[in-house]
Amino acid sequence: MKTSKQLERYFKGAANHRRLDILRLIAKNSGVTLESIAQMLDCNIKTISEHTRRLTQAGLLNKKYQGRQVAHFLSPYGKRFVEFAKTF
């Protein structure tokens, strides 16, 4: 069982409509790049970069560096969070 502090970290990390959109998008398209996320969500790449950084800090996303590109994947807790959001 997670502590209240640990749960707070996940909820604060996802507490933004754009971040929730990013989590859902990555759940459907695992390994998607920053540029692709920005294009699919019709948003500025710098904005998406900041949101993915916060999601990574919260432990909901994992990044894999592939040369100049960065692939984004849901962490195990990110997957559970997306499932929770679907049922909520």
Biopython code that builds the backbone (N, CA, C, O; Angstrom):
import numpy as np
from Bio.PDB.StructureBuilder import StructureBuilder

atoms = [
    (1, "MET", "N", (0.846, -1.183, 0.000)),
    (1, "MET", "CA", (0.000, 0.000, 0.000)),
    (1, "MET", "C", (0.890, 1.244, 0.000)),
    (1, "MET", "O", (1.821, 1.358, 0.797)),
    (2, "LYS", "N", (0.591, 2.153, -0.888)),
    (2, "LYS", "CA", (1.339, 3.407, -0.995)),
    (2, "LYS", "C", (0.958, 4.344, 0.145)),
    (2, "LYS", "O", (-0.172, 4.336, 0.633)),
    (3, "THR", "N", (1.933, 5.151, 0.554)),
    (3, "THR", "CA", (1.654, 6.156, 1.573)),
    (3, "THR", "C", (0.914, 7.325, 0.928)),
    (3, "THR", "O", (0.853, 7.437, -0.297)),
    (4, "SER", "N", (0.363, 8.176, 1.754)),
    (4, "SER", "CA", (-0.341, 9.359, 1.256)),
    (4, "SER", "C", (0.596, 10.262, 0.469)),
    (4, "SER", "O", (0.197, 10.834, -0.546)),
    (5, "LYS", "N", (1.840, 10.398, 0.926)),
    (5, "LYS", "CA", (2.831, 11.221, 0.220)),
    (5, "LYS", "C", (3.123, 10.661, -1.162)),
    (5, "LYS", "O", (3.231, 11.415, -2.129)),
    (6, "GLN", "N", (3.252, 9.348, -1.262)),
    (6, "GLN", "CA", (3.528, 8.721, -2.552)),
    (6, "GLN", "C", (2.354, 8.913, -3.509)),
    (6, "GLN", "O", (2.556, 9.210, -4.686)),
    (7, "LEU", "N", (1.137, 8.747, -3.016)),
    (7, "LEU", "CA", (-0.045, 8.968, -3.856)),
    (7, "LEU", "C", (-0.151, 10.418, -4.295)),
    (7, "LEU", "O", (-0.538, 10.701, -5.428)),
    (8, "GLU", "N", (0.190, 11.328, -3.408)),
    (8, "GLU", "CA", (0.159, 12.750, -3.744)),
    (8, "GLU", "C", (1.072, 13.048, -4.933)),
    (8, "GLU", "O", (0.717, 13.833, -5.812)),
    (9, "ARG", "N", (2.232, 12.425, -4.956)),
    (9, "ARG", "CA", (3.189, 12.620, -6.051)),
    (9, "ARG", "C", (2.562, 12.263, -7.398)),
    (9, "ARG", "O", (2.726, 13.001, -8.369)),
    (10, "TYR", "N", (1.850, 11.144, -7.465)),
    (10, "TYR", "CA", (1.224, 10.714, -8.715)),
    (10, "TYR", "C", (0.081, 11.651, -9.110)),
    (10, "TYR", "O", (-0.033, 12.052, -10.269)),
    (11, "PHE", "N", (-0.753, 11.989, -8.146)),
    (11, "PHE", "CA", (-1.903, 12.849, -8.456)),
    (11, "PHE", "C", (-1.469, 14.253, -8.855)),
    (11, "PHE", "O", (-2.040, 14.831, -9.780)),
    (12, "LYS", "N", (-0.487, 14.804, -8.186)),
    (12, "LYS", "CA", (0.009, 16.128, -8.554)),
    (12, "LYS", "C", (0.670, 16.100, -9.929)),
    (12, "LYS", "O", (0.560, 17.053, -10.701)),
    (13, "GLY", "N", (1.350, 15.007, -10.221)),
    (13, "GLY", "CA", (2.005, 14.883, -11.522)),
    (13, "GLY", "C", (1.021, 14.876, -12.676)),
    (13, "GLY", "O", (1.329, 15.367, -13.762)),
    (14, "ALA", "N", (-0.158, 14.326, -12.448)),
    (14, "ALA", "CA", (-1.160, 14.217, -13.513)),
    (14, "ALA", "C", (-2.246, 15.287, -13.412)),
    (14, "ALA", "O", (-3.213, 15.259, -14.173)),
    (15, "ALA", "N", (-2.096, 16.220, -12.490)),
    (15, "ALA", "CA", (-3.144, 17.215, -12.221)),
    (15, "ALA", "C", (-3.138, 18.347, -13.250)),
    (15, "ALA", "O", (-2.939, 19.512, -12.905)),
    (16, "ASN", "N", (-3.359, 17.989, -14.516)),
    (16, "ASN", "CA", (-3.433, 18.977, -15.584)),
    (16, "ASN", "C", (-4.094, 18.288, -16.772)),
    (16, "ASN", "O", (-3.778, 17.138, -17.076)),
    (17, "HIS", "N", (-5.002, 18.976, -17.440)),
    (17, "HIS", "CA", (-5.709, 18.337, -18.551)),
    (17, "HIS", "C", (-4.755, 17.915, -19.667)),
    (17, "HIS", "O", (-4.963, 16.874, -20.291)),
    (18, "ARG", "N", (-3.728, 18.694, -19.924)),
    (18, "ARG", "CA", (-2.774, 18.371, -20.984)),
    (18, "ARG", "C", (-1.972, 17.117, -20.605)),
    (18, "ARG", "O", (-1.692, 16.278, -21.461)),
    (19, "ARG", "N", (-1.607, 16.991, -19.336)),
    (19, "ARG", "CA", (-0.847, 15.819, -18.897)),
    (19, "ARG", "C", (-1.695, 14.554, -18.976)),
    (19, "ARG", "O", (-1.197, 13.482, -19.320)),
    (20, "LEU", "N", (-2.967, 14.688, -18.658)),
    (20, "LEU", "CA", (-3.861, 13.539, -18.791)),
    (20, "LEU", "C", (-3.980, 13.120, -20.259)),
    (20, "LEU", "O", (-3.997, 11.930, -20.571)),
    (21, "ASP", "N", (-4.062, 14.100, -21.150)),
    (21, "ASP", "CA", (-4.093, 13.803, -22.584)),
    (21, "ASP", "C", (-2.819, 13.089, -23.018)),
    (21, "ASP", "O", (-2.869, 12.140, -23.801)),
    (22, "ILE", "N", (-1.674, 13.547, -22.506)),
    (22, "ILE", "CA", (-0.391, 12.927, -22.845)),
    (22, "ILE", "C", (-0.351, 11.484, -22.350)),
    (22, "ILE", "O", (0.085, 10.593, -23.080)),
    (23, "LEU", "N", (-0.797, 11.245, -21.129)),
    (23, "LEU", "CA", (-0.815, 9.875, -20.602)),
    (23, "LEU", "C", (-1.681, 8.969, -21.460)),
    (23, "LEU", "O", (-1.281, 7.849, -21.781)),
    (24, "ARG", "N", (-2.861, 9.439, -21.834)),
    (24, "ARG", "CA", (-3.762, 8.634, -22.673)),
    (24, "ARG", "C", (-3.152, 8.369, -24.048)),
    (24, "ARG", "O", (-3.264, 7.267, -24.586)),
    (25, "LEU", "N", (-2.511, 9.381, -24.603)),
    (25, "LEU", "CA", (-1.884, 9.236, -25.917)),
    (25, "LEU", "C", (-0.757, 8.211, -25.876)),
    (25, "LEU", "O", (-0.645, 7.369, -26.766)),
    (26, "ILE", "N", (0.066, 8.283, -24.856)),
    (26, "ILE", "CA", (1.190, 7.348, -24.742)),
    (26, "ILE", "C", (0.687, 5.931, -24.435)),
    (26, "ILE", "O", (1.311, 4.949, -24.836)),
    (27, "ALA", "N", (-0.427, 5.832, -23.731)),
    (27, "ALA", "CA", (-1.006, 4.508, -23.480)),
    (27, "ALA", "C", (-1.393, 3.838, -24.793)),
    (27, "ALA", "O", (-1.279, 2.620, -24.928)),
    (28, "LYS", "N", (-1.849, 4.629, -25.762)),
    (28, "LYS", "CA", (-2.241, 4.088, -27.067)),
    (28, "LYS", "C", (-1.058, 3.947, -28.019)),
    (28, "LYS", "O", (-1.057, 3.064, -28.876)),
    (29, "ASN", "N", (-0.039, 4.817, -27.875)),
    (29, "ASN", "CA", (1.100, 4.859, -28.793)),
    (29, "ASN", "C", (2.411, 4.804, -28.014)),
    (29, "ASN", "O", (3.136, 5.797, -27.956)),
    (30, "SER", "N", (2.713, 3.687, -27.432)),
    (30, "SER", "CA", (3.921, 3.556, -26.634)),
    (30, "SER", "C", (5.158, 3.803, -27.477)),
    (30, "SER", "O", (5.248, 3.327, -28.609)),
    (31, "GLY", "N", (6.115, 4.546, -26.930)),
    (31, "GLY", "CA", (7.351, 4.838, -27.649)),
    (31, "GLY", "C", (7.277, 6.066, -28.520)),
    (31, "GLY", "O", (8.155, 6.291, -29.352)),
    (32, "VAL", "N", (6.243, 6.863, -28.343)),
    (32, "VAL", "CA", (6.040, 8.059, -29.161)),
    (32, "VAL", "C", (7.057, 9.141, -28.769)),
    (32, "VAL", "O", (7.444, 9.249, -27.606)),
    (33, "THR", "N", (7.480, 9.934, -29.753)),
    (33, "THR", "CA", (8.458, 10.995, -29.503)),
    (33, "THR", "C", (7.766, 12.291, -29.114)),
    (33, "THR", "O", (6.555, 12.441, -29.277)),
    (34, "LEU", "N", (8.545, 13.211, -28.604)),
    (34, "LEU", "CA", (8.048, 14.522, -28.198)),
    (34, "LEU", "C", (7.390, 15.243, -29.371)),
    (34, "LEU", "O", (6.313, 15.823, -29.231)),
    (35, "GLU", "N", (8.045, 15.201, -30.518)),
    (35, "GLU", "CA", (7.515, 15.870, -31.706)),
    (35, "GLU", "C", (6.168, 15.286, -32.108)),
    (35, "GLU", "O", (5.256, 16.021, -32.488)),
    (36, "SER", "N", (6.044, 13.981, -32.026)),
    (36, "SER", "CA", (4.786, 13.323, -32.386)),
    (36, "SER", "C", (3.673, 13.674, -31.405)),
    (36, "SER", "O", (2.529, 13.894, -31.803)),
    (37, "ILE", "N", (4.017, 13.723, -30.121)),
    (37, "ILE", "CA", (3.023, 14.092, -29.112)),
    (37, "ILE", "C", (2.514, 15.500, -29.392)),
    (37, "ILE", "O", (1.306, 15.740, -29.395)),
    (38, "ALA", "N", (3.439, 16.434, -29.627)),
    (38, "ALA", "CA", (3.063, 17.823, -29.895)),
    (38, "ALA", "C", (2.177, 17.916, -31.135)),
    (38, "ALA", "O", (1.207, 18.674, -31.153)),
    (39, "GLN", "N", (2.506, 17.155, -32.159)),
    (39, "GLN", "CA", (1.728, 17.182, -33.389)),
    (39, "GLN", "C", (0.335, 16.590, -33.175)),
    (39, "GLN", "O", (-0.659, 17.164, -33.621)),
    (40, "MET", "N", (0.262, 15.455, -32.500)),
    (40, "MET", "CA", (-1.018, 14.783, -32.287)),
    (40, "MET", "C", (-1.954, 15.596, -31.393)),
    (40, "MET", "O", (-3.172, 15.571, -31.574)),
    (41, "LEU", "N", (-1.381, 16.314, -30.432)),
    (41, "LEU", "CA", (-2.203, 17.117, -29.519)),
    (41, "LEU", "C", (-2.324, 18.564, -29.971)),
    (41, "LEU", "O", (-2.963, 19.375, -29.300)),
    (42, "ASP", "N", (-1.706, 18.896, -31.117)),
    (42, "ASP", "CA", (-1.734, 20.243, -31.674)),
    (42, "ASP", "C", (-1.322, 21.267, -30.611)),
    (42, "ASP", "O", (-2.067, 22.189, -30.277)),
    (43, "CYS", "N", (-0.115, 21.067, -30.098)),
    (43, "CYS", "CA", (0.398, 21.904, -29.012)),
    (43, "CYS", "C", (1.871, 22.226, -29.253)),
    (43, "CYS", "O", (2.559, 21.528, -29.999)),
    (44, "ASN", "N", (2.335, 23.280, -28.617)),
    (44, "ASN", "CA", (3.729, 23.714, -28.703)),
    (44, "ASN", "C", (4.647, 22.647, -28.112)),
    (44, "ASN", "O", (4.344, 22.069, -27.069)),
    (45, "ILE", "N", (5.768, 22.390, -28.780)),
    (45, "ILE", "CA", (6.695, 21.344, -28.333)),
    (45, "ILE", "C", (7.316, 21.675, -26.974)),
    (45, "ILE", "O", (7.592, 20.769, -26.188)),
    (46, "LYS", "N", (7.536, 22.952, -26.688)),
    (46, "LYS", "CA", (8.109, 23.328, -25.386)),
    (46, "LYS", "C", (7.118, 23.058, -24.262)),
    (46, "LYS", "O", (7.508, 22.649, -23.169)),
    (47, "THR", "N", (5.852, 23.285, -24.530)),
    (47, "THR", "CA", (4.816, 22.993, -23.540)),
    (47, "THR", "C", (4.765, 21.497, -23.266)),
    (47, "THR", "O", (4.716, 21.072, -22.112)),
    (48, "ILE", "N", (4.778, 20.706, -24.325)),
    (48, "ILE", "CA", (4.739, 19.250, -24.181)),
    (48, "ILE", "C", (5.984, 18.761, -23.451)),
    (48, "ILE", "O", (5.904, 17.856, -22.620)),
    (49, "SER", "N", (7.119, 19.348, -23.754)),
    (49, "SER", "CA", (8.366, 18.975, -23.097)),
    (49, "SER", "C", (8.281, 19.184, -21.586)),
    (49, "SER", "O", (8.710, 18.328, -20.813)),
    (50, "GLU", "N", (7.736, 20.302, -21.176)),
    (50, "GLU", "CA", (7.599, 20.587, -19.737)),
    (50, "GLU", "C", (6.623, 19.604, -19.083)),
    (50, "GLU", "O", (6.875, 19.125, -17.977)),
    (51, "HIS", "N", (5.527, 19.308, -19.753)),
    (51, "HIS", "CA", (4.549, 18.377, -19.188)),
    (51, "HIS", "C", (5.125, 16.959, -19.084)),
    (51, "HIS", "O", (4.900, 16.271, -18.088)),
    (52, "THR", "N", (5.860, 16.524, -20.102)),
    (52, "THR", "CA", (6.455, 15.181, -20.017)),
    (52, "THR", "C", (7.535, 15.138, -18.938)),
    (52, "THR", "O", (7.715, 14.110, -18.285)),
    (53, "ARG", "N", (8.246, 16.234, -18.746)),
    (53, "ARG", "CA", (9.250, 16.300, -17.679)),
    (53, "ARG", "C", (8.583, 16.113, -16.319)),
    (53, "ARG", "O", (9.073, 15.367, -15.472)),
    (54, "ARG", "N", (7.465, 16.795, -16.124)),
    (54, "ARG", "CA", (6.753, 16.681, -14.842)),
    (54, "ARG", "C", (6.168, 15.284, -14.642)),
    (54, "ARG", "O", (6.174, 14.756, -13.529)),
    (55, "LEU", "N", (5.670, 14.695, -15.713)),
    (55, "LEU", "CA", (5.142, 13.333, -15.609)),
    (55, "LEU", "C", (6.253, 12.336, -15.282)),
    (55, "LEU", "O", (6.036, 11.373, -14.546)),
    (56, "THR", "N", (7.434, 12.573, -15.830)),
    (56, "THR", "CA", (8.584, 11.716, -15.525)),
    (56, "THR", "C", (8.992, 11.875, -14.069)),
    (56, "THR", "O", (9.262, 10.886, -13.387)),
    (57, "GLN", "N", (9.039, 13.111, -13.590)),
    (57, "GLN", "CA", (9.380, 13.360, -12.182)),
    (57, "GLN", "C", (8.372, 12.718, -11.243)),
    (57, "GLN", "O", (8.729, 12.264, -10.156)),
    (58, "ALA", "N", (7.115, 12.679, -11.660)),
    (58, "ALA", "CA", (6.070, 12.085, -10.827)),
    (58, "ALA", "C", (6.122, 10.562, -10.850)),
    (58, "ALA", "O", (5.453, 9.905, -10.053)),
    (59, "GLY", "N", (6.917, 9.996, -11.763)),
    (59, "GLY", "CA", (7.025, 8.549, -11.829)),
    (59, "GLY", "C", (5.985, 7.896, -12.710)),
    (59, "GLY", "O", (5.789, 6.683, -12.636)),
    (60, "LEU", "N", (5.305, 8.681, -13.553)),
    (60, "LEU", "CA", (4.259, 8.139, -14.414)),
    (60, "LEU", "C", (4.750, 7.835, -15.826)),
    (60, "LEU", "O", (4.122, 7.061, -16.549)),
    (61, "LEU", "N", (5.861, 8.437, -16.221)),
    (61, "LEU", "CA", (6.440, 8.225, -17.550)),
    (61, "LEU", "C", (7.886, 7.784, -17.437)),
    (61, "LEU", "O", (8.582, 8.123, -16.480)),
    (62, "ASN", "N", (8.326, 7.024, -18.426)),
    (62, "ASN", "CA", (9.732, 6.685, -18.592)),
    (62, "ASN", "C", (10.162, 7.189, -19.958)),
    (62, "ASN", "O", (9.390, 7.153, -20.916)),
    (63, "LYS", "N", (11.398, 7.657, -20.038)),
    (63, "LYS", "CA", (11.944, 8.136, -21.301)),
    (63, "LYS", "C", (13.106, 7.240, -21.699)),
    (63, "LYS", "O", (13.884, 6.793, -20.856)),
    (64, "LYS", "N", (13.208, 6.987, -23.000)),
    (64, "LYS", "CA", (14.329, 6.224, -23.526)),
    (64, "LYS", "C", (14.963, 7.053, -24.637)),
    (64, "LYS", "O", (14.318, 7.375, -25.635)),
    (65, "TYR", "N", (16.228, 7.390, -24.449)),
    (65, "TYR", "CA", (16.930, 8.236, -25.402)),
    (65, "TYR", "C", (17.441, 7.391, -26.557)),
    (65, "TYR", "O", (18.106, 6.376, -26.352)),
    (66, "GLN", "N", (17.121, 7.820, -27.779)),
    (66, "GLN", "CA", (17.518, 7.124, -29.000)),
    (66, "GLN", "C", (18.167, 8.152, -29.925)),
    (66, "GLN", "O", (17.522, 8.685, -30.827)),
    (67, "GLY", "N", (19.441, 8.419, -29.692)),
    (67, "GLY", "CA", (20.120, 9.466, -30.449)),
    (67, "GLY", "C", (19.562, 10.823, -30.056)),
    (67, "GLY", "O", (19.571, 11.189, -28.881)),
    (68, "ARG", "N", (19.082, 11.561, -31.032)),
    (68, "ARG", "CA", (18.486, 12.874, -30.747)),
    (68, "ARG", "C", (17.013, 12.783, -30.372)),
    (68, "ARG", "O", (16.429, 13.762, -29.907)),
    (69, "GLN", "N", (16.422, 11.637, -30.565)),
    (69, "GLN", "CA", (15.012, 11.437, -30.264)),
    (69, "GLN", "C", (14.848, 10.848, -28.866)),
    (69, "GLN", "O", (15.734, 10.162, -28.354)),
    (70, "VAL", "N", (13.712, 11.127, -28.269)),
    (70, "VAL", "CA", (13.390, 10.565, -26.961)),
    (70, "VAL", "C", (12.037, 9.870, -27.073)),
    (70, "VAL", "O", (11.029, 10.501, -27.392)),
    (71, "ALA", "N", (12.024, 8.568, -26.807)),
    (71, "ALA", "CA", (10.782, 7.793, -26.837)),
    (71, "ALA", "C", (10.164, 7.814, -25.440)),
    (71, "ALA", "O", (10.875, 7.734, -24.438)),
    (72, "HIS", "N", (8.849, 7.921, -25.381)),
    (72, "HIS", "CA", (8.135, 8.002, -24.111)),
    (72, "HIS", "C", (7.275, 6.761, -23.916)),
    (72, "HIS", "O", (6.581, 6.313, -24.828)),
    (73, "PHE", "N", (7.339, 6.217, -22.699)),
    (73, "PHE", "CA", (6.600, 5.026, -22.328)),
    (73, "PHE", "C", (5.956, 5.254, -20.968)),
    (73, "PHE", "O", (6.487, 5.996, -20.141)),
    (74, "LEU", "N", (4.820, 4.621, -20.738)),
    (74, "LEU", "CA", (4.218, 4.680, -19.412)),
    (74, "LEU", "C", (5.029, 3.802, -18.467)),
    (74, "LEU", "O", (5.452, 2.704, -18.830)),
    (75, "SER", "N", (5.235, 4.291, -17.269)),
    (75, "SER", "CA", (5.854, 3.464, -16.233)),
    (75, "SER", "C", (4.776, 2.495, -15.729)),
    (75, "SER", "O", (3.604, 2.654, -16.069)),
    (76, "PRO", "N", (5.149, 1.513, -14.938)),
    (76, "PRO", "CA", (4.118, 0.628, -14.380)),
    (76, "PRO", "C", (3.032, 1.403, -13.615)),
    (76, "PRO", "O", (1.851, 1.066, -13.705)),
    (77, "TYR", "N", (3.429, 2.432, -12.870)),
    (77, "TYR", "CA", (2.436, 3.238, -12.158)),
    (77, "TYR", "C", (1.648, 4.118, -13.118)),
    (77, "TYR", "O", (0.480, 4.417, -12.872)),
    (78, "GLY", "N", (2.280, 4.532, -14.206)),
    (78, "GLY", "CA", (1.573, 5.291, -15.232)),
    (78, "GLY", "C", (0.463, 4.460, -15.849)),
    (78, "GLY", "O", (-0.633, 4.961, -16.098)),
    (79, "LYS", "N", (0.751, 3.186, -16.096)),
    (79, "LYS", "CA", (-0.267, 2.283, -16.650)),
    (79, "LYS", "C", (-1.429, 2.122, -15.673)),
    (79, "LYS", "O", (-2.595, 2.143, -16.067)),
    (80, "ARG", "N", (-1.096, 1.965, -14.414)),
    (80, "ARG", "CA", (-2.153, 1.815, -13.402)),
    (80, "ARG", "C", (-2.957, 3.097, -13.267)),
    (80, "ARG", "O", (-4.169, 3.054, -13.055)),
    (81, "PHE", "N", (-2.286, 4.240, -13.390)),
    (81, "PHE", "CA", (-2.968, 5.529, -13.274)),
    (81, "PHE", "C", (-3.944, 5.727, -14.441)),
    (81, "PHE", "O", (-5.058, 6.212, -14.242)),
    (82, "VAL", "N", (-3.530, 5.355, -15.643)),
    (82, "VAL", "CA", (-4.412, 5.491, -16.818)),
    (82, "VAL", "C", (-5.633, 4.575, -16.644)),
    (82, "VAL", "O", (-6.757, 4.975, -16.950)),
    (83, "GLU", "N", (-5.416, 3.365, -16.161)),
    (83, "GLU", "CA", (-6.539, 2.461, -15.916)),
    (83, "GLU", "C", (-7.492, 3.026, -14.859)),
    (83, "GLU", "O", (-8.712, 2.928, -14.994)),
    (84, "PHE", "N", (-6.925, 3.612, -13.816)),
    (84, "PHE", "CA", (-7.732, 4.250, -12.779)),
    (84, "PHE", "C", (-8.556, 5.392, -13.377)),
    (84, "PHE", "O", (-9.744, 5.522, -13.082)),
    (85, "ALA", "N", (-7.930, 6.215, -14.214)),
    (85, "ALA", "CA", (-8.626, 7.354, -14.821)),
    (85, "ALA", "C", (-9.769, 6.891, -15.718)),
    (85, "ALA", "O", (-10.801, 7.558, -15.798)),
    (86, "LYS", "N", (-9.595, 5.761, -16.393)),
    (86, "LYS", "CA", (-10.651, 5.223, -17.250)),
    (86, "LYS", "C", (-11.886, 4.830, -16.427)),
    (86, "LYS", "O", (-13.020, 5.040, -16.857)),
    (87, "THR", "N", (-11.654, 4.265, -15.255)),
    (87, "THR", "CA", (-12.769, 3.808, -14.432)),
    (87, "THR", "C", (-13.365, 4.902, -13.576)),
    (87, "THR", "O", (-14.464, 4.750, -13.044)),
    (88, "PHE", "N", (-12.648, 6.007, -13.437)),
    (88, "PHE", "CA", (-13.132, 7.106, -12.603)),
    (88, "PHE", "C", (-14.189, 7.841, -13.366)),
    (88, "PHE", "O", (-14.749, 8.815, -12.863)),
]
sb = StructureBuilder()
sb.init_structure("model")
sb.init_model(0)
sb.init_chain("A")
sb.init_seg("    ")
for serial, (resi, resn, name, xyz) in enumerate(atoms, 1):
    if name == "N":
        sb.init_residue(resn, " ", resi, " ")
    sb.init_atom(name, np.array(xyz, "f"), 0.0, 1.0, " ", f" {name:<3s}", serial, name[0])
structure = sb.get_structure()
